[in-house]
C-alpha cells in the first residue's frame, strides 16, 4: 500500500474478534509510534503504556462509561489492547505541543494498524475518564507529572478495509498567496 492509499483507507473500527496482536504486529505498531516526531525533540516528555490485561481494560472501560453517565456502554468495543500516550504535564501556553505530539503518535499507530489490516480506533472518552482517575493512572504506571493525552484501541477484526473517496473540500480552507 502507498502512503496516500493507507491514509484514504484508514477508518475507525469498532468491532473486534477478541484476538490480540501478534508480537511482530505489536513491535511494528510500537516502531511506528517511536517514528513520530516530538516537539523540540523532547521524547523524554512522552510515555507509552501498552495495556493488554483484560481486567485493566475492563476497569478503564467502566470508568469511561461512568464518567459519561452510560454505565452499561462499552466504549472500548471489546478491543483486546489499548495504547495510552501520556505527556509531561505542560506549562500554561504549551499544551498544544503535548497534545499534538500524542495525537501524531496515535495517528502513526493507526496508519500502521491499517497497513497490517488490524482494527484501530482513537479513543478520547477513556482518556478523559483516566484524567479523572489518578488511582487507575497509578495502576497503569503512568509516571508522576505525566497526564494522559490520547489513546488507541487495537485488535484483530473482520472489517475489510477499502480505499474511500475523500472529498478535498470537506474541511474549510483558504489559501494565502
Number of C-alpha atoms within 10 A of each C-alpha: 9 7 10 10 13 20 19 15 19 24 19 14 22 19 19 22 14 15 14 18 19 11 9 9 15 17 12 16 23 18 14 19 21 15 13 17 15 19 12 7 8 10 14 9 17 21 18 19 15 16 16 15 11 13 10 15 19 14 12 22 23 20 23 26 20 14 16 14 10 12 13 9 14 14 20 27 16 20 28 21 24 24 21 25 27 25 25 18 17 16 8 7 7 10 13 12 15 23 19 16 23 27 19 17 26 27 20 20 30 28 23 23 25 21 18 13 17 23 27 29 25 25 19 15 19 25 23 17 21 22 15 15 14 13 11 17 18 11 9 14 11 20 14 10 11 17 23 27 23 26 26 26 28 31 25 22 19 12 14 10 17 12 13 13 8 10 7 8 7 7 7 6 7 6 4 3 3
